[in-house]
Amino acid sequence: MIHGHGDDLYKSGTQVVANFSTNVWYEADYQLLCSLLQQHAEKMFHYPEPDAGSFRQAVAAHHGLSAEQVIAGNGATELFYLIAHAFAGASTVIPIPTFQEYEDACTLYHHRIHFIPYSDSFRKEMPEHPKLMFICNPNNPDGEIWREADIRFLLENYPDMTLVIDESFLHFAPDIRSAVHLLAEYDNLLVVRSMTKSFAIPGLRLGYMLGSPEKTAYISRFKQPWSVNALAIEIGKELLQKAWELLPDIEALIERQFNFIQGITDIPGFLPCPSHTTFFLVATDFDARKLKQHLLKKEGILIRDASNFRGLSEHFFRVNTLTEEKNNLLIRALRNYVE
């Protein structure tokens, strides 16, 4: 899906003072990031490593794995398309609502897609003999989480199915333990990580996939060379070394989110949905598509119209928790919209 993602700031045509439409953490140390770019600027004059080998080695060391268990990608999305290509024509399960690119990638490669609800009853909805399944943990757009017991259920009861866990928002969900430790027990597991959101580098496009050596060796056969640029490789290695000083203070963000939700809850016609992370859906009596355009034109505020998520309607939008000042801008704007 080239168009229809949350961060369509590039086509807004107006000055945006607060962008709630993307789940990127906007309080990263930009000076450090810019200095790292300057430090490695000369890399752009040379071809990058075809398989981003040095970055793969850094990722492996970071997780206590071997480099053979790592595939680097031009953001997590490239890896979803790579997986869909490697499993072309498979019977694939996608719980909804969730990130649209799973479906788009699988449609491109002629998968037989089974949509099931993101709910406690998912076990009853599983089709027979699936070969692939995508889950997002925590889930985009609603912030729901998959418990380890449910993940183990899928891995153990469907040993012929490859389970792909998208952990792009893991650092924003304190209630979740990463599934990386399960790789030692299950060879039908793939874990995908994005460095975009937590390190605030969406423009560099960098992510990686972890799995068994056999699984990653097979999927690598479908990988294009040089898909990760030289600057992304070098910045990625630096960020992994500096991870603990650069990652957000999640407890402070969750506290800020609590105040944000309370402020929206007090406005008639808007009901924030429960979420385990810093972004959340808001159910509204109004048309979210019209609301988005109003907020953009009148207030310079951008929200994520969630109507194009399969399973949701035009009465949902998604927001990410920003600073207290910007959160209050949206609260006031929604109150003015009602009045």
Disulfide bonds with the S-S distance in Angstrom:
none
